[in-house]
Amino acid sequence: LKLCSPLTMSQSSRLFFTLIPKETAVVLIEFQNEFATPGGKLYDAVKPCMEQTNTLENSKKLMDAARNAGCTIIHCPICFDPGHNEIAEFPYGILAGV
């Protein structure tokens, strides 16, 4: 399944549905300074993707609209145990930067 931004879809091909705000939550995973702020340890690993998709700007629009509608916003940070033992001996991807 390929998801398209409403800005790239024609009006006739958009899907519309209704959510009940008091029963709806927006969950944001790993939106923290290490990823989302220049100078963060993992920022350079995700910067190209975040810029290409306007991640921060689009996320803010979504959160503002969801809050205004009465939805719950949940932020889930990535956390590690002291010593980072849960990361493989030879980390890959963005975890290689931890």
Biopython code that builds the backbone (N, CA, C, O; Angstrom):
import numpy as np
from Bio.PDB.StructureBuilder import StructureBuilder

atoms = [
    (1, "LEU", "N", (0.842, -1.179, 0.000)),
    (1, "LEU", "CA", (0.000, 0.000, 0.000)),
    (1, "LEU", "C", (0.884, 1.236, 0.000)),
    (1, "LEU", "O", (1.735, 1.388, 0.876)),
    (2, "LYS", "N", (0.696, 2.102, -0.950)),
    (2, "LYS", "CA", (1.457, 3.343, -1.020)),
    (2, "LYS", "C", (0.544, 4.479, -0.597)),
    (2, "LYS", "O", (-0.544, 4.663, -1.144)),
    (3, "LEU", "N", (1.010, 5.240, 0.393)),
    (3, "LEU", "CA", (0.241, 6.377, 0.863)),
    (3, "LEU", "C", (0.707, 7.632, 0.155)),
    (3, "LEU", "O", (1.905, 7.828, -0.048)),
    (4, "CYS", "N", (-0.235, 8.480, -0.220)),
    (4, "CYS", "CA", (0.094, 9.724, -0.898)),
    (4, "CYS", "C", (-0.385, 10.900, -0.074)),
    (4, "CYS", "O", (-1.407, 10.829, 0.608)),
    (5, "SER", "N", (0.357, 11.964, -0.146)),
    (5, "SER", "CA", (-0.057, 13.191, 0.514)),
    (5, "SER", "C", (-1.315, 13.717, -0.159)),
    (5, "SER", "O", (-1.443, 13.625, -1.380)),
    (6, "PRO", "N", (-2.245, 14.265, 0.612)),
    (6, "PRO", "CA", (-3.431, 14.870, -0.012)),
    (6, "PRO", "C", (-3.065, 15.953, -1.016)),
    (6, "PRO", "O", (-3.854, 16.237, -1.917)),
    (7, "LEU", "N", (-1.894, 16.564, -0.887)),
    (7, "LEU", "CA", (-1.493, 17.595, -1.833)),
    (7, "LEU", "C", (-1.161, 17.026, -3.200)),
    (7, "LEU", "O", (-1.163, 17.759, -4.189)),
    (8, "THR", "N", (-0.873, 15.716, -3.276)),
    (8, "THR", "CA", (-0.538, 15.116, -4.556)),
    (8, "THR", "C", (-1.680, 14.275, -5.120)),
    (8, "THR", "O", (-1.572, 13.723, -6.215)),
    (9, "MET", "N", (-2.752, 14.184, -4.382)),
    (9, "MET", "CA", (-3.885, 13.387, -4.840)),
    (9, "MET", "C", (-4.970, 14.313, -5.388)),
    (9, "MET", "O", (-5.149, 15.434, -4.913)),
    (10, "SER", "N", (-5.676, 13.828, -6.379)),
    (10, "SER", "CA", (-6.792, 14.628, -6.871)),
    (10, "SER", "C", (-7.925, 14.550, -5.852)),
    (10, "SER", "O", (-8.017, 13.585, -5.094)),
    (11, "GLN", "N", (-8.773, 15.551, -5.837)),
    (11, "GLN", "CA", (-9.872, 15.600, -4.871)),
    (11, "GLN", "C", (-10.728, 14.340, -4.957)),
    (11, "GLN", "O", (-11.173, 13.837, -3.926)),
    (12, "SER", "N", (-10.968, 13.820, -6.150)),
    (12, "SER", "CA", (-11.842, 12.655, -6.309)),
    (12, "SER", "C", (-11.221, 11.369, -5.782)),
    (12, "SER", "O", (-11.945, 10.413, -5.503)),
    (13, "SER", "N", (-9.887, 11.319, -5.638)),
    (13, "SER", "CA", (-9.259, 10.083, -5.179)),
    (13, "SER", "C", (-8.952, 10.096, -3.677)),
    (13, "SER", "O", (-8.431, 9.109, -3.157)),
    (14, "ARG", "N", (-9.259, 11.180, -2.975)),
    (14, "ARG", "CA", (-9.005, 11.245, -1.542)),
    (14, "ARG", "C", (-9.992, 10.364, -0.792)),
    (14, "ARG", "O", (-11.152, 10.227, -1.182)),
    (15, "LEU", "N", (-9.510, 9.773, 0.288)),
    (15, "LEU", "CA", (-10.366, 8.985, 1.155)),
    (15, "LEU", "C", (-10.745, 9.830, 2.360)),
    (15, "LEU", "O", (-9.886, 10.493, 2.943)),
    (16, "PHE", "N", (-11.989, 9.818, 2.735)),
    (16, "PHE", "CA", (-12.449, 10.579, 3.883)),
    (16, "PHE", "C", (-13.053, 9.626, 4.898)),
    (16, "PHE", "O", (-13.766, 8.690, 4.535)),
    (17, "PHE", "N", (-12.770, 9.861, 6.152)),
    (17, "PHE", "CA", (-13.352, 9.060, 7.215)),
    (17, "PHE", "C", (-13.463, 9.930, 8.458)),
    (17, "PHE", "O", (-12.868, 11.004, 8.532)),
    (18, "THR", "N", (-14.227, 9.458, 9.426)),
    (18, "THR", "CA", (-14.469, 10.229, 10.631)),
    (18, "THR", "C", (-13.845, 9.538, 11.826)),
    (18, "THR", "O", (-13.969, 8.325, 11.993)),
    (19, "LEU", "N", (-13.171, 10.322, 12.660)),
    (19, "LEU", "CA", (-12.623, 9.842, 13.919)),
    (19, "LEU", "C", (-13.344, 10.552, 15.052)),
    (19, "LEU", "O", (-13.747, 11.708, 14.918)),
    (20, "ILE", "N", (-13.503, 9.857, 16.161)),
    (20, "ILE", "CA", (-14.095, 10.460, 17.349)),
    (20, "ILE", "C", (-12.936, 10.991, 18.195)),
    (20, "ILE", "O", (-12.184, 10.197, 18.760)),
    (21, "PRO", "N", (-12.771, 12.313, 18.297)),
    (21, "PRO", "CA", (-11.593, 12.881, 18.955)),
    (21, "PRO", "C", (-11.323, 12.337, 20.354)),
    (21, "PRO", "O", (-10.170, 12.070, 20.689)),
    (22, "LYS", "N", (-12.340, 12.169, 21.165)),
    (22, "LYS", "CA", (-12.128, 11.690, 22.537)),
    (22, "LYS", "C", (-11.674, 10.234, 22.566)),
    (22, "LYS", "O", (-11.235, 9.747, 23.608)),
    (23, "GLU", "N", (-11.772, 9.532, 21.437)),
    (23, "GLU", "CA", (-11.346, 8.131, 21.345)),
    (23, "GLU", "C", (-10.121, 7.968, 20.438)),
    (23, "GLU", "O", (-9.766, 6.852, 20.059)),
    (24, "THR", "N", (-9.478, 9.096, 20.094)),
    (24, "THR", "CA", (-8.387, 9.087, 19.125)),
    (24, "THR", "C", (-7.114, 9.660, 19.750)),
    (24, "THR", "O", (-7.151, 10.668, 20.455)),
    (25, "ALA", "N", (-5.997, 9.003, 19.478)),
    (25, "ALA", "CA", (-4.699, 9.508, 19.923)),
    (25, "ALA", "C", (-3.752, 9.563, 18.735)),
    (25, "ALA", "O", (-3.801, 8.713, 17.846)),
    (26, "VAL", "N", (-2.902, 10.559, 18.733)),
    (26, "VAL", "CA", (-1.807, 10.656, 17.767)),
    (26, "VAL", "C", (-0.545, 10.286, 18.538)),
    (26, "VAL", "O", (-0.227, 10.915, 19.548)),
    (27, "VAL", "N", (0.174, 9.270, 18.069)),
    (27, "VAL", "CA", (1.373, 8.799, 18.748)),
    (27, "VAL", "C", (2.587, 9.194, 17.915)),
    (27, "VAL", "O", (2.710, 8.803, 16.755)),
    (28, "LEU", "N", (3.478, 9.970, 18.516)),
    (28, "LEU", "CA", (4.710, 10.407, 17.850)),
    (28, "LEU", "C", (5.873, 9.676, 18.507)),
    (28, "LEU", "O", (6.061, 9.749, 19.721)),
    (29, "ILE", "N", (6.643, 8.978, 17.698)),
    (29, "ILE", "CA", (7.723, 8.141, 18.204)),
    (29, "ILE", "C", (9.073, 8.770, 17.875)),
    (29, "ILE", "O", (9.359, 9.089, 16.722)),
    (30, "GLU", "N", (9.887, 8.939, 18.894)),
    (30, "GLU", "CA", (11.275, 9.404, 18.768)),
    (30, "GLU", "C", (11.416, 10.826, 18.224)),
    (30, "GLU", "O", (12.387, 11.125, 17.530)),
    (31, "PHE", "N", (10.475, 11.692, 18.525)),
    (31, "PHE", "CA", (10.612, 13.109, 18.185)),
    (31, "PHE", "C", (11.340, 13.772, 19.337)),
    (31, "PHE", "O", (10.713, 14.374, 20.209)),
    (32, "GLN", "N", (12.646, 13.666, 19.346)),
    (32, "GLN", "CA", (13.436, 14.259, 20.413)),
    (32, "GLN", "C", (14.660, 14.917, 19.816)),
    (32, "GLN", "O", (14.977, 14.703, 18.646)),
    (33, "ASN", "N", (15.344, 15.712, 20.608)),
    (33, "ASN", "CA", (16.428, 16.548, 20.099)),
    (33, "ASN", "C", (17.514, 15.763, 19.373)),
    (33, "ASN", "O", (18.058, 16.255, 18.385)),
    (34, "GLU", "N", (17.841, 14.575, 19.824)),
    (34, "GLU", "CA", (18.912, 13.803, 19.179)),
    (34, "GLU", "C", (18.586, 13.512, 17.715)),
    (34, "GLU", "O", (19.498, 13.352, 16.904)),
    (35, "PHE", "N", (17.309, 13.441, 17.366)),
    (35, "PHE", "CA", (16.891, 13.191, 15.987)),
    (35, "PHE", "C", (16.494, 14.471, 15.264)),
    (35, "PHE", "O", (16.845, 14.666, 14.101)),
    (36, "ALA", "N", (15.768, 15.338, 15.947)),
    (36, "ALA", "CA", (15.072, 16.430, 15.274)),
    (36, "ALA", "C", (15.756, 17.790, 15.354)),
    (36, "ALA", "O", (15.225, 18.772, 14.835)),
    (37, "THR", "N", (16.923, 17.870, 15.991)),
    (37, "THR", "CA", (17.589, 19.157, 16.171)),
    (37, "THR", "C", (18.996, 19.122, 15.589)),
    (37, "THR", "O", (19.754, 18.195, 15.872)),
    (38, "PRO", "N", (19.359, 20.116, 14.780)),
    (38, "PRO", "CA", (20.742, 20.167, 14.290)),
    (38, "PRO", "C", (21.718, 20.060, 15.461)),
    (38, "PRO", "O", (21.556, 20.716, 16.489)),
    (39, "GLY", "N", (22.736, 19.217, 15.278)),
    (39, "GLY", "CA", (23.697, 18.974, 16.344)),
    (39, "GLY", "C", (23.382, 17.735, 17.155)),
    (39, "GLY", "O", (24.236, 17.249, 17.896)),
    (40, "GLY", "N", (22.162, 17.211, 17.028)),
    (40, "GLY", "CA", (21.807, 15.984, 17.728)),
    (40, "GLY", "C", (22.628, 14.821, 17.182)),
    (40, "GLY", "O", (22.997, 14.816, 16.007)),
    (41, "LYS", "N", (22.914, 13.839, 18.028)),
    (41, "LYS", "CA", (23.774, 12.721, 17.635)),
    (41, "LYS", "C", (23.245, 11.948, 16.434)),
    (41, "LYS", "O", (24.031, 11.423, 15.645)),
    (42, "LEU", "N", (21.925, 11.869, 16.284)),
    (42, "LEU", "CA", (21.339, 11.085, 15.193)),
    (42, "LEU", "C", (20.687, 11.964, 14.123)),
    (42, "LEU", "O", (20.066, 11.451, 13.192)),
    (43, "TYR", "N", (20.825, 13.268, 14.253)),
    (43, "TYR", "CA", (20.191, 14.202, 13.321)),
    (43, "TYR", "C", (20.641, 13.986, 11.877)),
    (43, "TYR", "O", (19.809, 13.938, 10.970)),
    (44, "ASP", "N", (21.947, 13.855, 11.657)),
    (44, "ASP", "CA", (22.444, 13.691, 10.287)),
    (44, "ASP", "C", (21.932, 12.411, 9.630)),
    (44, "ASP", "O", (21.806, 12.348, 8.407)),
    (45, "ALA", "N", (21.640, 11.394, 10.435)),
    (45, "ALA", "CA", (21.140, 10.128, 9.890)),
    (45, "ALA", "C", (19.711, 10.244, 9.367)),
    (45, "ALA", "O", (19.336, 9.523, 8.442)),
    (46, "VAL", "N", (18.904, 11.143, 9.944)),
    (46, "VAL", "CA", (17.500, 11.251, 9.538)),
    (46, "VAL", "C", (17.184, 12.548, 8.797)),
    (46, "VAL", "O", (16.087, 12.701, 8.261)),
    (47, "LYS", "N", (18.132, 13.478, 8.763)),
    (47, "LYS", "CA", (17.902, 14.787, 8.153)),
    (47, "LYS", "C", (17.388, 14.706, 6.704)),
    (47, "LYS", "O", (16.395, 15.364, 6.394)),
    (48, "PRO", "N", (18.011, 13.937, 5.811)),
    (48, "PRO", "CA", (17.523, 13.917, 4.428)),
    (48, "PRO", "C", (16.058, 13.478, 4.313)),
    (48, "PRO", "O", (15.283, 14.073, 3.564)),
    (49, "CYS", "N", (15.693, 12.451, 5.048)),
    (49, "CYS", "CA", (14.316, 11.962, 4.995)),
    (49, "CYS", "C", (13.355, 12.989, 5.596)),
    (49, "CYS", "O", (12.280, 13.240, 5.052)),
    (50, "MET", "N", (13.756, 13.575, 6.716)),
    (50, "MET", "CA", (12.885, 14.564, 7.359)),
    (50, "MET", "C", (12.688, 15.791, 6.482)),
    (50, "MET", "O", (11.595, 16.357, 6.440)),
    (51, "GLU", "N", (13.735, 16.202, 5.784)),
    (51, "GLU", "CA", (13.604, 17.358, 4.887)),
    (51, "GLU", "C", (12.738, 17.020, 3.677)),
    (51, "GLU", "O", (11.894, 17.817, 3.269)),
    (52, "GLN", "N", (12.950, 15.848, 3.114)),
    (52, "GLN", "CA", (12.209, 15.445, 1.913)),
    (52, "GLN", "C", (10.711, 15.345, 2.183)),
    (52, "GLN", "O", (9.902, 15.670, 1.315)),
    (53, "THR", "N", (10.342, 14.903, 3.364)),
    (53, "THR", "CA", (8.927, 14.699, 3.683)),
    (53, "THR", "C", (8.336, 15.815, 4.539)),
    (53, "THR", "O", (7.172, 15.743, 4.934)),
    (54, "ASN", "N", (9.136, 16.853, 4.831)),
    (54, "ASN", "CA", (8.675, 17.949, 5.702)),
    (54, "ASN", "C", (8.126, 17.409, 7.017)),
    (54, "ASN", "O", (7.081, 17.851, 7.495)),
    (55, "THR", "N", (8.836, 16.460, 7.590)),
    (55, "THR", "CA", (8.364, 15.745, 8.775)),
    (55, "THR", "C", (7.971, 16.676, 9.912)),
    (55, "THR", "O", (6.869, 16.560, 10.449)),
    (56, "LEU", "N", (8.848, 17.591, 10.286)),
    (56, "LEU", "CA", (8.539, 18.437, 11.437)),
    (56, "LEU", "C", (7.361, 19.366, 11.167)),
    (56, "LEU", "O", (6.483, 19.515, 12.017)),
    (57, "GLU", "N", (7.335, 19.987, 9.999)),
    (57, "GLU", "CA", (6.242, 20.906, 9.663)),
    (57, "GLU", "C", (4.914, 20.159, 9.581)),
    (57, "GLU", "O", (3.908, 20.618, 10.121)),
    (58, "ASN", "N", (4.911, 19.014, 8.910)),
    (58, "ASN", "CA", (3.673, 18.243, 8.771)),
    (58, "ASN", "C", (3.210, 17.675, 10.111)),
    (58, "ASN", "O", (2.010, 17.609, 10.377)),
    (59, "SER", "N", (4.149, 17.269, 10.947)),
    (59, "SER", "CA", (3.796, 16.744, 12.269)),
    (59, "SER", "C", (3.169, 17.835, 13.133)),
    (59, "SER", "O", (2.204, 17.585, 13.855)),
    (60, "LYS", "N", (3.720, 19.042, 13.056)),
    (60, "LYS", "CA", (3.149, 20.147, 13.827)),
    (60, "LYS", "C", (1.724, 20.453, 13.363)),
    (60, "LYS", "O", (0.841, 20.683, 14.189)),
    (61, "LYS", "N", (1.496, 20.458, 12.060)),
    (61, "LYS", "CA", (0.140, 20.701, 11.544)),
    (61, "LYS", "C", (-0.820, 19.631, 12.058)),
    (61, "LYS", "O", (-1.933, 19.935, 12.487)),
    (62, "LEU", "N", (-0.373, 18.372, 12.008)),
    (62, "LEU", "CA", (-1.213, 17.268, 12.483)),
    (62, "LEU", "C", (-1.500, 17.420, 13.976)),
    (62, "LEU", "O", (-2.650, 17.295, 14.398)),
    (63, "MET", "N", (-0.463, 17.688, 14.782)),
    (63, "MET", "CA", (-0.666, 17.831, 16.227)),
    (63, "MET", "C", (-1.591, 19.010, 16.545)),
    (63, "MET", "O", (-2.473, 18.885, 17.394)),
    (64, "ASP", "N", (-1.402, 20.142, 15.884)),
    (64, "ASP", "CA", (-2.256, 21.304, 16.136)),
    (64, "ASP", "C", (-3.709, 20.978, 15.826)),
    (64, "ASP", "O", (-4.598, 21.287, 16.620)),
    (65, "ALA", "N", (-3.957, 20.359, 14.683)),
    (65, "ALA", "CA", (-5.330, 20.018, 14.305)),
    (65, "ALA", "C", (-5.918, 18.981, 15.266)),
    (65, "ALA", "O", (-7.078, 19.086, 15.662)),
    (66, "ALA", "N", (-5.121, 17.990, 15.634)),
    (66, "ALA", "CA", (-5.607, 16.959, 16.552)),
    (66, "ALA", "C", (-5.915, 17.550, 17.923)),
    (66, "ALA", "O", (-6.954, 17.245, 18.509)),
    (67, "ARG", "N", (-5.022, 18.390, 18.438)),
    (67, "ARG", "CA", (-5.270, 19.040, 19.742)),
    (67, "ARG", "C", (-6.531, 19.890, 19.696)),
    (67, "ARG", "O", (-7.366, 19.832, 20.599)),
    (68, "ASN", "N", (-6.661, 20.683, 18.632)),
    (68, "ASN", "CA", (-7.836, 21.548, 18.501)),
    (68, "ASN", "C", (-9.129, 20.748, 18.434)),
    (68, "ASN", "O", (-10.181, 21.225, 18.860)),
    (69, "ALA", "N", (-9.053, 19.533, 17.902)),
    (69, "ALA", "CA", (-10.241, 18.681, 17.804)),
    (69, "ALA", "C", (-10.514, 17.926, 19.103)),
    (69, "ALA", "O", (-11.589, 17.351, 19.274)),
    (70, "GLY", "N", (-9.530, 17.928, 20.032)),
    (70, "GLY", "CA", (-9.730, 17.240, 21.297)),
    (70, "GLY", "C", (-9.094, 15.865, 21.379)),
    (70, "GLY", "O", (-9.412, 15.089, 22.280)),
    (71, "CYS", "N", (-8.199, 15.553, 20.451)),
    (71, "CYS", "CA", (-7.504, 14.261, 20.482)),
    (71, "CYS", "C", (-6.389, 14.287, 21.525)),
    (71, "CYS", "O", (-5.941, 15.352, 21.951)),
    (72, "THR", "N", (-5.956, 13.105, 21.922)),
    (72, "THR", "CA", (-4.820, 12.959, 22.827)),
    (72, "THR", "C", (-3.545, 12.877, 21.996)),
    (72, "THR", "O", (-3.514, 12.210, 20.962)),
    (73, "ILE", "N", (-2.486, 13.559, 22.453)),
    (73, "ILE", "CA", (-1.185, 13.506, 21.791)),
    (73, "ILE", "C", (-0.244, 12.752, 22.724)),
    (73, "ILE", "O", (-0.134, 13.089, 23.903)),
    (74, "ILE", "N", (0.433, 11.736, 22.203)),
    (74, "ILE", "CA", (1.358, 10.927, 22.992)),
    (74, "ILE", "C", (2.734, 10.980, 22.342)),
    (74, "ILE", "O", (2.870, 10.726, 21.145)),
    (75, "HIS", "N", (3.752, 11.308, 23.127)),
    (75, "HIS", "CA", (5.139, 11.313, 22.658)),
    (75, "HIS", "C", (5.859, 10.123, 23.285)),
    (75, "HIS", "O", (5.844, 9.965, 24.506)),
    (76, "CYS", "N", (6.486, 9.286, 22.464)),
    (76, "CYS", "CA", (7.234, 8.119, 22.938)),
    (76, "CYS", "C", (8.701, 8.281, 22.554)),
    (76, "CYS", "O", (9.052, 8.142, 21.382)),
    (77, "PRO", "N", (9.559, 8.571, 23.527)),
    (77, "PRO", "CA", (10.990, 8.714, 23.214)),
    (77, "PRO", "C", (11.660, 7.348, 23.090)),
    (77, "PRO", "O", (11.145, 6.347, 23.588)),
    (78, "ILE", "N", (12.791, 7.318, 22.435)),
    (78, "ILE", "CA", (13.610, 6.109, 22.424)),
    (78, "ILE", "C", (14.489, 6.184, 23.675)),
    (78, "ILE", "O", (15.051, 7.234, 23.986)),
    (79, "CYS", "N", (14.597, 5.083, 24.372)),
    (79, "CYS", "CA", (15.373, 5.032, 25.617)),
    (79, "CYS", "C", (16.256, 3.792, 25.609)),
    (79, "CYS", "O", (15.902, 2.765, 25.030)),
    (80, "PHE", "N", (17.399, 3.903, 26.253)),
    (80, "PHE", "CA", (18.330, 2.784, 26.371)),
    (80, "PHE", "C", (18.723, 2.594, 27.822)),
    (80, "PHE", "O", (18.745, 3.540, 28.609)),
    (81, "ASP", "N", (19.033, 1.354, 28.157)),
    (81, "ASP", "CA", (19.574, 1.054, 29.479)),
    (81, "ASP", "C", (20.991, 1.607, 29.561)),
    (81, "ASP", "O", (21.642, 1.801, 28.534)),
    (82, "PRO", "N", (21.473, 1.861, 30.773)),
    (82, "PRO", "CA", (22.881, 2.281, 30.916)),
    (82, "PRO", "C", (23.812, 1.271, 30.242)),
    (82, "PRO", "O", (23.668, 0.064, 30.434)),
    (83, "GLY", "N", (24.744, 1.758, 29.470)),
    (83, "GLY", "CA", (25.660, 0.887, 28.734)),
    (83, "GLY", "C", (25.142, 0.443, 27.381)),
    (83, "GLY", "O", (25.882, -0.160, 26.604)),
    (84, "HIS", "N", (23.874, 0.734, 27.085)),
    (84, "HIS", "CA", (23.269, 0.410, 25.786)),
    (84, "HIS", "C", (23.365, -1.081, 25.439)),
    (84, "HIS", "O", (23.575, -1.415, 24.274)),
    (85, "ASN", "N", (23.219, -1.971, 26.401)),
    (85, "ASN", "CA", (23.357, -3.406, 26.151)),
    (85, "ASN", "C", (22.302, -3.969, 25.200)),
    (85, "ASN", "O", (22.504, -5.035, 24.618)),
    (86, "GLU", "N", (21.194, -3.275, 25.037)),
    (86, "GLU", "CA", (20.153, -3.778, 24.142)),
    (86, "GLU", "C", (20.475, -3.548, 22.664)),
    (86, "GLU", "O", (19.787, -4.077, 21.792)),
    (87, "ILE", "N", (21.509, -2.766, 22.381)),
    (87, "ILE", "CA", (21.945, -2.556, 21.000)),
    (87, "ILE", "C", (22.921, -3.673, 20.634)),
    (87, "ILE", "O", (23.790, -4.032, 21.429)),
    (88, "ALA", "N", (22.777, -4.211, 19.448)),
    (88, "ALA", "CA", (23.630, -5.312, 18.987)),
    (88, "ALA", "C", (25.109, -4.936, 19.052)),
    (88, "ALA", "O", (25.469, -3.759, 19.074)),
    (89, "GLU", "N", (25.944, -5.956, 19.082)),
    (89, "GLU", "CA", (27.399, -5.739, 19.153)),
    (89, "GLU", "C", (27.892, -4.896, 17.987)),
    (89, "GLU", "O", (28.797, -4.075, 18.137)),
    (90, "PHE", "N", (27.287, -5.110, 16.823)),
    (90, "PHE", "CA", (27.641, -4.337, 15.625)),
    (90, "PHE", "C", (26.393, -3.601, 15.137)),
    (90, "PHE", "O", (25.729, -4.059, 14.207)),
    (91, "PRO", "N", (26.068, -2.457, 15.765)),
    (91, "PRO", "CA", (24.848, -1.746, 15.394)),
    (91, "PRO", "C", (24.874, -1.242, 13.959)),
    (91, "PRO", "O", (25.938, -0.994, 13.392)),
    (92, "TYR", "N", (23.723, -1.101, 13.400)),
    (92, "TYR", "CA", (23.595, -0.616, 12.024)),
    (92, "TYR", "C", (22.506, 0.445, 11.964)),
    (92, "TYR", "O", (21.791, 0.674, 12.940)),
    (93, "GLY", "N", (22.391, 1.076, 10.833)),
    (93, "GLY", "CA", (21.399, 2.127, 10.665)),
    (93, "GLY", "C", (21.657, 3.280, 11.614)),
    (93, "GLY", "O", (22.805, 3.591, 11.930)),
    (94, "ILE", "N", (20.571, 3.920, 12.075)),
    (94, "ILE", "CA", (20.757, 5.068, 12.955)),
    (94, "ILE", "C", (21.320, 4.676, 14.305)),
    (94, "ILE", "O", (21.922, 5.513, 14.976)),
    (95, "LEU", "N", (21.146, 3.427, 14.730)),
    (95, "LEU", "CA", (21.689, 3.004, 16.020)),
    (95, "LEU", "C", (23.206, 2.934, 16.018)),
    (95, "LEU", "O", (23.815, 2.890, 17.087)),
    (96, "ALA", "N", (23.826, 2.923, 14.867)),
    (96, "ALA", "CA", (25.289, 2.935, 14.804)),
    (96, "ALA", "C", (25.836, 4.249, 15.360)),
    (96, "ALA", "O", (27.002, 4.317, 15.749)),
    (97, "GLY", "N", (25.016, 5.275, 15.399)),
    (97, "GLY", "CA", (25.447, 6.562, 15.908)),
    (97, "GLY", "C", (25.300, 6.740, 17.410)),
    (97, "GLY", "O", (25.680, 7.772, 17.962)),
    (98, "VAL", "N", (24.742, 5.722, 18.071)),
    (98, "VAL", "CA", (24.530, 5.841, 19.522)),
    (98, "VAL", "C", (25.816, 5.552, 20.256)),
    (98, "VAL", "O", (25.849, 5.600, 21.486)),
]
sb = StructureBuilder()
sb.init_structure("model")
sb.init_model(0)
sb.init_chain("A")
sb.init_seg("    ")
for serial, (resi, resn, name, xyz) in enumerate(atoms, 1):
    if name == "N":
        sb.init_residue(resn, " ", resi, " ")
    sb.init_atom(name, np.array(xyz, "f"), 0.0, 1.0, " ", f" {name:<3s}", serial, name[0])
structure = sb.get_structure()
